[in-house]
Amino acid sequence: MQAHVNLAAGFIFTIYEADTEAKLIEQFEELGLPYDEIHEIQFSQSWPEMVQMLTHMGRLS
């Protein structure tokens, strides 16, 4: 799990790993964790990987 928090705005963004969305919701309910939305992450990149991708796409020179 990784959490990103802005207490002043009341915003918490967390990254969880689970086999399925249903299993994730089950885990949240067992722990009493509230959630507003669940989104699947398609991929993640480091900053150097993002720069390389954008350069390859012609968005950066």
N, C-alpha and C positions, 0 to 999 in steps of 0.2 A: 504494500500500500504506500502511496505517496499522497500527501495532502498539501494544498496551497490555500492559505487562509487570509482573508481581509476582515478582521474583527469589526472595524469601523463600519463597513458596508454590510456586515452579517453574511458574508459570502464564503463558502468553503467548496473547493474543487478537489475531489479526490480521485485517485487512480487505483482501481482494484483489479485483480486478476481472478477470473472465474471461468469455468468450462462453458457455462451458458448464462444468459440473462436471468433465467428462472432460478438457477442456483445462487446467483448473486443476490437477487431479491430475497430468497429464502435466508441467506446469511444476514442480510440487513435486518429482516424481521426478527430473527432469533436474537440479534444483538440490540434491537430497539433503535437502530439507526434510521433516521428519516432521510428521504431522498425526494427530489423534485423530478429529476430526469436521469435517464441512463443512456449513454451513447457508446457504441462500440468504436474502439480506436482501430483505424485501418493500418497505420504504420507510425513509427516514431523515428526521429532523426536527431543526430547531434548537430550542433551549429556548423561544423566543417562539412558534414554531409549535405546540409541544406544549401550552403554556399556552392558546393560542387554541382548539385542538382540545378540550381538557378542559373549558374554559369553555363551548364550544358544546354539549358532551355533558351539561352540568349537573353535572360533577364538581368544578368550581371556580366560585367566585362572584367 
